Amino acid sequence: MNIADYKGVWVFAEQRDGKIQKVALELLGKGRDIADKLGVELTALLLGENTDSMAKDLASHGADKVLVVDNPLLKNYTTDGYTKVICDLVRERKPEILFIGASYIGRDLGPRVAARLETGLTADCTALDIDKENNNLLMTRPAFGGNLMATIVCGDHRPQMATVRPGVFEKLPEDEDSKCKIEKATVQLEESHIRTKVEEVVKLAKETVDIGEAQIIVSGGRGVGAGENFKLLKELADALGGEVGGSRAAVESGWVDKAVQVGQTGKTVRPKVYIACGISGAIQHLAGMQDSDFIIAINKDGDAPIMKVADIGIVGDLNKVIPEMIAKAKEI
Ligand code: FAD
């Protein structure tokens, strides 16, 4: 393999139901920075059916080019179909970097593509940069149970591949005057290449809250004491127009849904305000919320680690502090 043959940064633009997923736009934001540091082109790779409006959407979010493969067989995600198309395009066009969102789809797709291309993959990255001396991609992810952050380089294989957690990077503001090109590519894909068939897409009956989108999060931990006490946190969240989240301890106690777990094995969030109630601030929890704009911690223990990242630390019993906050919030 001649590494010098590989040029450019690609972002897999995940779509579902004809809608580009937020993590793809976040990756284009970071991809722009990486491509500028390397002085190369940034490409958004879009696979699907009836892709025109999605391609236009992508074109205004930082890419130099949107590379589209439009095929009815790509309407729904299948491991076989998407892996084949991406691998064929990578072999033909040789990008030096390929980013994929660490969504359920990305976590399935990334390893398959990496294995077929005989390259490495750093999964679940929380930071990306370029080593300026030799232009290698630096991929950072939690290691050893989140107790340290490991920075990984890909060595002598290309492309350098990373899956990246949703919510870690920010998308760029929409650029209406973007000069981004849209190019349609054709890749040979037949039904026989795909061993599974999507019969039906069933939507979740229950609407789950996406705390990744919330501007205000009132999050509870073991210190909340019982599932029913989360009503208090919900009341505060409602009064502030926010959503309720939880630590892993709260999830494992069955007090809140896994979908709202914040942290290394939950969601990464960066709301305007994060209110941590009865959460100690273990490193795995901090990994998911420490980039919030403003952090308020309510804890009986003034020395709890959460206090080190808090903009305001309230030392006290949450059962007394939260009702006072609700009363104040209702006055506003
Ligand atoms: P605790 O650490 O028990 O803290 C409870 C806090 O509540 C204490 O600080 C206490 O002083 C305070 N308190 C008690 N009563 C009150 C009261 N009445 N009023 C005010 N304060 C009170 N954790 C996550 O959160 N998210 C993750 O994604 C995650 N991933 C993990 C991945 C791995 C591989 C591992 C090993 C661990 C992970 N954890 C994660 C678990 C993490 O290490 C901690 O165990 C967990 O975050 C602790 O949750 P907690 O802060 O709610 O509970």
Residues whose N, C-alpha, C, O or C-beta is under 5 A from the ligand:
A	BS01	FAD	G145 G221 R222 G223 G246 S247 R248 A249 A250 V262 G263 Q264 T265 G266 G278 I279 S280 G281 A282 Q284 H285 I298 N299 K300 D301 A304 G316 D317 L318 N319
